[in-house]
Amino acid sequence: MKPIGSANLSPPQWVRRLIPPDGTKREIRRSQPDLDLVIQRHRSPTAALISATAPSAASLSTAAFRQTTHEAYAAILALVPDGCHVARFWNHIPGIHAPMDDGLDRYMVFNLGRQCALSERFGGMHAIARCAPTATGVGHDGSKLVIHCLALCDQPEHIENPRQISAYQYSDRYGPASPSFSRATLVEVPGVNGRSLIVGGTSSVRGEDTIAPYSLWSQFDETYANLDALVKRAFGEKADLDCFESVRAYYARECDESSVRNALQETFSSATDIELVQAELCRKPLLIEIEGVAQPPKSRA
């Protein structure tokens, strides 16, 4: 099986299969000073993909970028269909490490806007731990802020990693607002028997610290350990990396593409989908980040 190339700013292949191109589509444009958003919703009978695009986000001021992120999340959440629940976010942030005002970078400003919108939606900061959806946040060198949200009919169960501090509990070392997402989510995915584990962007982080900065192979080992901990937390001690059926890896350096491809094919040999996307990761010392969808071991017997 050959991994497909960069999917750019699109959600993973397995998500695109859930929402057929001829599904019900709705598009909204919001324009006002410092705010230009296009929101699209594609629906199938069992799922919805809601996407927000801010075309010129990279040129916005700190305050305007924070407000745009807030408005994008609020608009997405307002379009979640009745009877559906937010299962997953993908965030593509232009110039994720670009310096902003007050010593912040763009990812920190993004987190301020995201946290505010989720707090409003779920009923305050105390609800973030219970309701924060699984997410991936990566950077790119374009100008757009692109956010995708997958909503499903099943009530999600969020899963945390015992090897890591929950992202929403990070210290202020990582900005005035912690990243508001859960590590993984158990939820029924249409077309799959039983609940699947949708795993968010996972990297070489233990506790809240970056492990093995700028060392690709050591980061692979730590990332694999984190992925293994998540599937064991969800499915029991018999679960391992063979549970993953769909995998997407984000790699920071172009020169690592071949090495990343080979490592993924060897480690996730039972996966149906493997995607590679070159991207800036949320911390500069990180070189690899992996997300995916896993099934319980018994479903693969």
C-alpha positions in Angstrom: 0.0 0.0 0.0 1.4 3.4 -1.1 0.7 6.4 1.2 -1.0 9.2 -0.7 0.8 12.6 -0.8 0.1 15.8 1.0 -3.6 16.4 1.5 -2.9 20.1 2.0 -5.6 21.7 4.1 -8.2 19.0 3.7 -9.4 16.6 6.4 -8.2 13.0 6.2 -9.3 10.5 3.5 -11.5 8.5 5.9 -13.5 11.7 6.7 -14.0 12.5 3.1 -15.4 9.1 2.5 -18.1 9.7 5.2 -19.4 12.8 3.4 -20.2 12.1 -0.3 -19.5 15.0 -2.7 -23.2 15.1 -3.6 -24.3 15.4 0.0 -26.4 18.3 1.2 -24.3 21.5 1.1 -24.8 24.9 2.8 -22.5 27.9 2.4 -22.4 31.1 4.4 -20.2 34.1 4.0 -19.6 36.6 6.8 -17.9 39.8 6.0 -17.3 42.8 8.2 -14.2 44.9 9.1 -11.4 42.5 10.1 -13.6 39.5 9.6 -14.0 37.5 6.3 -15.2 34.0 6.8 -16.7 31.3 4.5 -18.4 28.5 6.3 -19.5 25.3 4.5 -21.5 22.4 5.8 -21.7 19.1 4.0 -24.1 16.5 5.3 -24.9 12.8 4.9 -27.7 11.0 6.8 -25.2 10.1 9.5 -22.5 12.7 9.6 -21.7 16.4 8.9 -18.5 18.1 8.0 -18.5 21.8 8.8 -15.6 23.9 7.6 -14.6 27.5 8.1 -12.1 29.4 6.0 -10.6 32.9 6.7 -8.9 33.7 3.4 -6.5 36.4 4.7 -5.9 35.3 8.3 -2.1 35.6 8.1 -2.3 39.4 7.6 -4.6 40.0 10.6 -3.6 41.8 13.7 -3.4 39.9 17.0 -6.8 41.1 18.1 -8.4 40.4 14.7 -6.9 36.9 14.4 -8.1 36.0 17.9 -11.6 37.3 17.0 -11.6 35.5 13.7 -10.7 32.2 15.4 -13.5 32.8 17.9 -16.0 33.6 15.2 -15.0 30.6 13.1 -15.4 28.2 16.0 -18.7 29.8 17.0 -20.0 29.6 13.4 -19.0 26.0 13.1 -20.6 25.0 16.4 -23.8 26.8 15.5 -24.1 24.6 12.4 -23.8 21.3 14.1 -27.0 19.5 13.1 -29.6 18.6 15.7 -28.9 15.2 17.1 -25.2 15.3 16.2 -22.2 15.8 18.4 -18.8 17.3 17.7 -16.3 14.5 17.4 -13.2 16.0 15.9 -11.5 19.2 14.8 -8.6 19.8 12.3 -7.0 23.3 12.5 -4.7 24.5 9.8 -3.0 27.7 11.0 -1.0 30.0 8.7 2.4 30.8 10.1 1.7 29.0 13.3 4.9 30.3 15.0 4.7 33.8 13.6 5.3 36.4 16.4 2.3 38.5 17.5 1.8 41.1 20.1 2.6 40.8 23.8 5.2 38.1 23.2 2.7 35.6 21.8 2.9 33.5 18.7 0.0 32.9 16.3 -0.8 29.5 17.9 -1.1 31.1 21.3 -3.5 33.7 19.9 -5.4 30.9 18.1 -5.8 29.1 21.4 -7.2 32.2 23.0 -10.0 32.4 20.4 -10.7 28.7 20.4 -10.9 28.5 24.2 -13.3 31.4 24.4 -15.7 29.9 21.8 -15.6 26.4 23.4 -16.3 27.9 26.8 -19.3 29.8 25.5 -20.6 26.7 23.7 -20.2 24.2 26.5 -21.0 26.3 29.5 -17.8 27.8 31.0 -14.2 26.8 31.5 -15.0 24.1 33.9 -16.8 22.2 31.1 -13.7 22.1 28.8 -12.4 19.0 30.4 -15.6 17.2 29.9 -16.5 18.5 26.4 -13.4 19.6 24.6 -13.3 17.7 21.2 -10.3 15.8 19.9 -8.2 18.0 17.6 -5.1 18.4 15.5 -3.5 21.8 15.1 -0.7 22.3 12.5 0.7 25.2 10.5 1.3 26.0 6.8 3.0 28.7 4.8 -0.2 30.0 3.1 -2.5 32.8 4.2 -5.7 30.9 5.1 -7.0 29.8 8.5 -8.9 26.6 7.7 -10.9 24.7 10.4 -12.8 21.4 9.8 -15.2 19.9 12.3 -16.6 16.4 12.1 -20.0 15.9 13.8 -21.5 12.4 14.3 -24.8 11.1 15.7 -23.2 9.1 18.6 -22.4 10.8 21.9 -18.6 10.9 22.1 -16.5 9.7 25.0 -13.2 11.6 25.4 -10.1 9.7 26.3 -6.9 11.2 27.9 -3.4 9.8 27.9 -2.0 8.6 31.2 1.5 9.5 30.0 0.6 13.2 29.3 -1.0 16.1 31.1 -4.3 16.9 29.4 -3.7 19.7 26.9 -6.4 21.9 28.5 -4.3 21.7 31.8 -1.0 22.9 30.3 0.9 25.5 32.3 1.3 29.1 31.1 4.6 28.0 29.5 2.5 27.4 26.4 0.6 30.6 26.5 -2.2 32.4 28.4 -4.8 29.9 27.1 -4.1 26.2 27.0 -4.9 24.2 23.9 -8.5 23.1 24.4 -8.7 19.5 23.1 -8.9 16.0 24.3 -6.3 13.4 23.2 -8.8 10.9 21.7 -12.5 10.2 21.3 -14.5 6.9 21.4 -17.4 7.2 19.1 -19.5 5.2 16.6 -18.3 6.0 13.0 -20.9 5.3 10.3 -20.1 2.0 8.5 -18.0 0.6 11.3 -19.3 -2.0 13.8 -18.8 -0.8 17.4 -17.0 2.3 18.6 -13.9 3.6 17.0 -11.1 5.5 18.7 -10.4 8.8 16.9 -7.0 9.9 18.0 -5.9 13.5 17.7 -2.5 14.8 16.7 0.0 12.9 18.9 3.6 13.7 19.2 6.7 13.3 21.4 5.3 14.9 24.5 5.5 13.4 28.0 3.7 15.2 30.8 3.7 18.6 29.0 7.4 18.5 28.0 8.8 18.0 24.5 10.9 14.8 24.5 14.0 14.4 22.2 13.9 17.8 20.5 14.8 17.7 16.8 15.5 14.0 17.0 13.2 12.2 14.5 13.8 8.6 15.5 13.6 9.3 19.2 10.4 11.3 18.6 8.9 8.3 16.7 9.5 6.1 19.7 7.9 8.5 22.1 5.0 9.1 19.7 4.4 5.4 19.3 4.4 5.0 23.1 1.7 7.7 23.4 -0.4 6.1 20.7 -0.1 2.7 22.3 -1.1 4.2 25.7 -4.2 5.6 24.1 -5.4 2.4 22.5 -4.8 0.5 25.7 -6.7 3.1 27.7 -9.6 2.7 25.3 -9.6 -1.0 24.5 -7.5 -2.8 27.2 -4.0 -4.2 27.5 -4.4 -6.4 24.4 -4.6 -3.4 22.1 -1.5 -2.2 20.3 -0.6 -0.2 17.2 -2.0 -2.9 14.9 -5.4 -1.5 16.0 -4.9 1.5 13.7 -6.8 1.3 10.4 -6.3 4.9 9.2 -3.2 7.0 9.9 -2.1 10.5 9.0 1.4 11.8 9.8 2.5 15.4 9.7 6.2 15.8 9.3 8.1 19.1 9.6 11.1 18.7 7.3 10.9 17.9 3.6 14.1 15.8 3.8 12.4 13.4 6.2 9.5 12.4 3.9 11.0 9.1 2.7 12.1 8.1 6.2 8.6 8.9 7.6 6.9 7.0 4.8 9.0 3.9 5.4 8.6 4.0 9.2 4.8 4.3 8.9 4.5 1.5 6.4 6.5 -0.8 8.7 4.8 0.2 12.0 1.2 0.4 10.6 1.3 -2.4 8.2 -2.3 -3.4 8.8 -3.7 0.1 8.2 -5.9 0.7 5.2 -5.0 4.4 4.8 -1.7 6.1 5.4 -1.4 9.8 4.6 1.6 12.0 4.8 1.3 15.8 5.1 4.3 18.2 5.4 3.4 20.9 8.0 4.7 23.1 10.7 4.0 21.5 14.0 2.7 23.3 17.1 6.2 23.3 18.8 9.3 24.0 16.7 11.4 21.1 18.2 8.8 18.6 17.1 9.4 16.8 13.8 6.6 14.2 13.6 3.0 14.1 14.7 0.6 11.2 14.1 -3.2 10.9 14.2 -5.6 8.2 13.2 -8.5 5.9 13.8 -8.2 2.6 15.7 -10.6 -0.4 16.2 -10.7 -2.8 19.1 -8.5 -5.9 18.6 -11.5 -8.3 18.5 -12.9 -6.5 15.5 -9.9 -7.4 13.5 -9.9 -11.1 14.3 
